[in-house]
């Protein structure tokens, strides 16, 4: 379930974070890929839908010595401070995308949210100077943005403003003035509640728990075990799409509700046998089970895939091959189908 579902907890956490962002040792480290911070990279079920590719990051105790700028081959990490007057997720994701093009273990990202006054900026700048850090920021309040730009230049620090140039160009195109209010993207509005509702729906009707969800869903995902049904359901739920998913097993008749909805609302998920064999084998290893289980035997896998393929043909639904696709890639294909009117 998304952390957004608890408004009071988020507000309290944000307040605590703001209090604590004061010294170099109190900056907030950003979790790396191994912590499940972003996208799943394989086609297995029950992965974190919100997982994002990340970087190896150190705690504040790992920071470079004051005044030491990282140079190629000197063994020191390049420190990047990500500053925001809200949560800092926008800047963090942009930095992660850029950092993914480099060697992860040479870069240390430190996110500092709720920077909303001059005194906090001054303290962050002192810390950044000690680490010769690169600063990336999304400050929507003009006074704070201008102050950071001027002070960082005076200190000889590189600072990249991700927000102001975009705000200025959108303002010119639309003829509107920006609101300059932090945190509007997280405002509790109709979209928020739709997203929460879709997430709760995905949990309730996951893995064929209740076939009535098939009739209520925007999309129904079907496929054999380990074809990304659950993480896809959760990922799409964050796009406010209600998804039910149904596992296909030769010995279990599909629910009659599958035949009562339009084939345009059903999406079949398939995968190459060899890839599925590898995924299931690793799954058994992680559970400490023997590899002789029929679950991971190639004969069983071929039987399940054939059964699923025949059912999908009978239903006449679109089919997506998830082999070697990250959840985001498959979700993107589904969203394109929705926009193109193939799913309705």
C-alpha positions in Angstrom: 0.0 0.0 0.0 1.3 3.4 -0.8 2.5 5.6 2.0 0.2 8.3 0.8 -2.7 6.4 2.3 -1.8 7.7 5.8 -1.9 11.5 5.5 -1.3 12.1 9.2 1.7 9.8 9.4 3.2 11.5 6.3 2.7 15.0 7.8 4.3 14.0 11.1 7.2 12.3 9.3 7.7 15.4 7.2 7.7 17.6 10.3 10.3 15.4 12.0 12.5 15.4 8.9 12.3 19.2 8.7 13.4 19.5 12.3 16.4 17.2 11.8 17.8 18.6 8.5 20.4 20.8 10.1 23.9 19.4 10.0 25.9 17.3 7.6 25.3 14.2 9.7 21.5 14.7 9.6 21.0 14.7 5.8 18.7 12.0 4.6 20.5 9.2 2.6 18.6 7.9 -0.4 18.1 4.2 -0.6 19.7 2.4 -3.5 18.5 -0.3 -5.9 19.1 -3.1 -3.4 16.7 -1.6 -1.0 13.8 -2.0 -3.5 13.6 1.7 -4.2 12.5 1.3 -7.8 11.7 -0.8 -10.8 11.7 -4.5 -10.8 13.9 -5.9 -13.4 12.4 -9.3 -14.0 9.1 -10.9 -14.8 8.3 -12.4 -11.4 5.3 -11.8 -9.2 5.0 -10.0 -5.9 7.8 -7.5 -6.5 7.6 -4.0 -5.3 5.7 -2.0 -8.0 7.3 1.2 -6.8 10.8 -0.1 -7.1 13.2 2.3 -8.8 16.8 1.7 -10.0 19.1 3.4 -7.7 22.7 4.0 -6.6 24.9 2.8 -3.9 24.8 5.5 -1.3 26.6 6.0 2.0 25.3 7.4 5.3 26.4 10.8 6.4 29.3 9.1 8.2 30.8 8.1 4.9 31.1 11.6 3.6 34.3 12.8 2.0 36.8 14.9 3.9 36.1 18.6 3.9 37.3 20.4 0.9 38.0 17.2 -1.0 36.5 17.2 -4.5 36.2 13.7 -6.0 38.5 13.2 -9.0 38.7 10.3 -11.5 40.5 7.4 -9.8 41.1 9.1 -6.5 38.8 6.7 -4.6 36.6 9.5 -3.2 32.8 9.5 -3.8 31.2 12.4 -5.7 28.5 13.7 -3.3 25.3 15.0 -4.7 22.9 17.0 -2.4 19.3 16.9 -3.5 17.4 19.8 -2.0 13.7 20.4 -2.1 11.1 22.6 -0.3 8.8 19.5 -0.3 9.6 15.8 -0.3 12.4 16.0 -2.9 11.1 13.0 -4.9 11.1 14.9 -8.2 14.7 15.9 -8.0 15.7 12.5 -6.6 14.2 10.6 -9.5 15.9 12.9 -12.0 19.3 12.5 -10.3 18.8 8.7 -10.2 18.1 8.7 -13.9 21.3 10.6 -14.6 23.5 8.6 -12.1 22.4 5.3 -13.6 24.6 6.2 -16.6 27.7 6.0 -14.3 29.4 3.7 -11.9 27.1 3.6 -8.9 29.7 3.0 -6.2 31.4 6.3 -7.0 28.4 8.5 -6.2 26.7 9.3 -2.9 23.2 10.9 -3.1 21.9 12.7 -0.1 18.3 14.0 -0.2 17.4 16.9 2.0 13.6 17.6 2.0 11.6 20.5 3.4 14.2 23.2 2.9 11.9 26.2 3.3 13.9 28.9 5.0 17.2 30.8 4.6 18.8 29.4 7.8 18.3 25.8 6.7 19.8 26.7 3.3 22.8 28.3 5.0 23.5 25.1 7.0 23.1 22.9 4.0 25.5 25.0 2.0 28.1 24.8 4.8 27.8 21.0 4.7 27.9 21.0 0.9 31.0 23.1 0.9 32.8 20.7 3.3 32.1 17.9 0.9 32.5 19.9 -2.4 29.1 18.5 -3.3 27.1 19.0 -6.4 23.8 20.5 -5.5 20.6 19.7 -7.4 17.4 21.4 -6.3 13.7 21.9 -6.9 12.8 25.0 -4.9 9.6 26.6 -6.2 9.8 29.7 -3.9 11.7 32.3 -6.0 13.4 33.9 -3.0 14.9 30.6 -1.9 15.9 29.6 -5.4 17.6 32.9 -6.0 19.4 32.8 -2.6 20.7 29.3 -3.2 21.9 30.2 -6.7 23.8 33.3 -5.4 25.3 31.7 -2.3 26.4 28.5 -4.1 28.1 30.6 -6.8 29.9 32.6 -4.1 31.1 29.4 -2.4 32.3 28.0 -5.7 29.7 25.2 -5.6 27.9 23.8 -8.7 24.1 24.1 -8.3 21.6 22.8 -10.8 18.1 24.3 -10.7 15.6 21.7 -12.1 12.5 23.7 -11.6 12.8 27.4 -12.4 13.6 27.0 -16.2 10.6 24.7 -16.7 8.3 27.0 -14.7 9.4 30.0 -16.8 8.8 28.2 -20.1 5.4 26.9 -19.1 4.5 30.4 -17.8 5.4 31.9 -21.2 3.5 29.2 -23.1 0.3 29.4 -21.0 0.3 33.1 -20.0 -0.2 32.0 -16.4 1.9 32.8 -13.3 3.2 29.9 -11.3 1.7 29.5 -7.8 5.1 29.1 -6.2 3.7 26.8 -3.5 5.7 23.7 -2.4 4.2 20.3 -2.3 1.2 20.9 -4.6 2.0 17.6 -6.5 1.2 15.7 -3.2 -2.0 17.7 -2.5 -4.8 15.4 -1.3 -7.3 15.8 -4.2 -9.6 13.6 -6.2 -6.7 11.9 -8.0 -5.2 10.9 -4.6 -8.3 9.2 -3.4 -8.8 7.5 -6.8 -5.2 6.1 -6.4 -5.8 4.9 -2.9 -9.1 3.2 -4.0 -7.3 1.5 -6.9 -4.5 0.2 -4.6 -7.0 -1.2 -2.1 -8.9 -2.8 -5.1 -5.7 -4.4 -6.3 -5.0 -5.9 -2.9 -8.5 -7.1 -2.4 -8.7 -8.8 -5.8 -5.2 -10.1 -6.1 -4.4 -13.6 -7.2 -8.0 -14.5 -7.9 -9.1 -14.1 -4.2 -12.6 -13.0 -5.1 -13.8 -13.5 -8.7 -16.4 -10.7 -8.2 -13.6 -8.3 -8.7 -13.3 -9.4 -12.3 -16.7 -7.7 -13.1 -15.7 -4.5 -11.3 -12.2 -4.1 -12.6 -11.0 -1.7 -15.3 -8.5 -4.4 -16.4 -8.2 -8.1 -15.6 -4.7 -9.7 -15.9 -4.4 -13.4 -16.4 -1.4 -15.7 -16.7 0.5 -18.6 -15.1 2.4 -18.1 -11.9 5.4 -15.7 -12.0 4.3 -13.6 -14.9 4.2 -10.3 -13.0 0.5 -10.2 -12.4 0.7 -8.8 -8.8 3.4 -6.1 -9.3 1.7 -5.0 -12.6 -1.6 -4.7 -10.7 0.0 -2.5 -8.1 1.9 -0.4 -10.6 -1.2 0.3 -12.6 -3.1 1.0 -9.4 -0.8 3.9 -8.8 -2.0 5.2 -12.1 -5.6 5.0 -10.7 -6.5 1.9 -12.7 -8.5 -0.8 -10.9 -6.9 -4.2 -11.7 -7.9 -7.7 -10.7 -5.6 -10.6 -11.6 -6.3 -14.3 -12.0 -3.7 -17.1 -11.9 -4.2 -19.8 -14.6 -3.7 -23.4 -13.4 -4.6 -26.4 -15.6 -6.3 -28.2 -12.7 -8.5 -25.3 -11.8 -11.3 -24.1 -14.0 -11.1 -20.4 -14.7 -13.8 -18.3 -13.0 -17.0 -17.9 -15.0 -16.7 -14.2 -14.6 -13.9 -14.2 -17.1 -16.4 -15.0 -19.8 -18.8 -12.3 -18.6 -16.6 -9.3 -19.3 -15.4 -7.9 -22.6 -12.2 -9.5 -24.0 -11.0 -5.9 -24.4 -10.7 -5.6 -20.6 -8.7 -8.8 -20.2 -4.9 -8.9 -20.8 -3.1 -12.2 -21.0 0.5 -12.4 -19.8 2.8 -15.0 -21.3 6.6 -15.7 -21.0 9.2 -17.9 -22.7 9.5 -21.4 -21.0 13.2 -21.0 -20.4 12.8 -17.7 -18.7 10.0 -19.0 -16.5 12.0 -22.1 -15.6 14.8 -19.9 -14.4 12.5 -17.6 -12.4 10.7 -20.5 -10.7 14.0 -22.3 -10.0 15.3 -19.2 -8.2 12.0 -18.9 -6.4 12.4 -22.4 -5.0 15.9 -21.7 -3.9 14.9 -18.6 -2.1 12.2 -20.6 -0.2 14.7 -23.3 0.6 12.8 -26.0 -1.3 14.1 -28.8 -3.4 14.4 -28.2 -7.2 12.7 -31.5 -7.9 9.3 -29.8 -7.3 7.0 -30.0 -10.3 6.5 -26.2 -10.0 9.9 -25.7 -11.7 10.0 -28.7 -14.0 10.1 -27.9 -17.7 7.3 -30.4 -18.5 5.0 -28.7 -16.0 5.9 -25.3 -17.3 5.1 -26.2 -20.9 1.8 -27.7 -19.8 0.8 -24.5 -17.9 1.8 -22.2 -20.8 -0.1 -24.3 -23.3 -3.2 -24.3 -21.1 -2.9 -20.5 -20.7 -2.4 -19.9 -24.4 -5.5 -21.9 -25.3 -7.6 -20.1 -22.8 -6.4 -16.7 -24.0 -7.3 -17.7 -27.5 -10.8 -18.7 -26.5 -11.3 -15.5 -24.7 -9.9 -13.5 -27.6 -8.0 -11.1 -25.3 -4.8 -9.3 -26.2 -1.6 -11.0 -25.0 1.7 -9.5 -23.8 5.0 -11.4 -23.7 6.7 -10.3 -20.4 9.9 -12.2 -21.0 12.9 -10.0 -19.9 10.5 -7.0 -19.4 10.6 -4.8 -16.3 7.2 -4.2 -14.9 7.3 -0.6 -16.1 7.8 -1.8 -19.7 4.8 -4.0 -19.6 2.7 -1.4 -17.8 3.7 1.1 -20.5 2.4 -1.2 -23.2 -0.9 -1.6 -21.3 -1.2 2.2 -20.9 -0.6 2.6 -24.6 -3.4 0.1 -25.3 -5.7 2.1 -23.0 -4.9 5.4 -24.7 -5.3 3.8 -28.1 -8.8 2.5 -27.3 -7.8 -1.2 -27.4 -8.8 -1.5 -23.8 -12.1 0.0 -22.7 
